[in-house]
Amino acid sequence: MLPDLLPDIGVFGPYTYLVTEVVFGALALALLIATDALRRAARTIVVLYPLAYVWDWYTLEVGVFEIPLRTGVELLWIPIEEHIFMIVVPALVVGIHELVNGPPTD
């Protein structure tokens, strides 16, 4: 039932994953700008990125998941889209957190 309700974005072919990253990345960036949290998100991403990279590389290497609708471009042994994903997800989380909780009170 649910798959019938979702749009088929597979029309983007090998760029499908990249398109989703750009769309959600734009949302994350808009939230971070609106909440003035760009610097806080950047710090979080820099700290989290190495762990996310190792986790991602390992799960791809052992076959936990595959990404069929991707460009095929790899950087440091993982798809370029996964590098973007590791930036977009924490940025979106921080943006939503800041939106919901407001600015930090120092």
Number of C-alpha atoms within 10 A of each C-alpha: 5 5 7 7 7 8 8 10 13 11 10 14 14 15 17 18 21 19 16 15 21 15 11 16 19 14 17 24 18 15 22 25 13 13 19 16 21 19 11 14 22 16 11 15 19 11 11 14 16 12 12 17 16 12 12 18 17 13 13 16 13 8 9 9 10 10 13 11 16 19 16 14 10 12 11 9 10 18 19 17 24 21 18 14 20 19 22 22 16 18 26 21 15 23 26 17 16 20 16 10 10 12 12 7 4 3
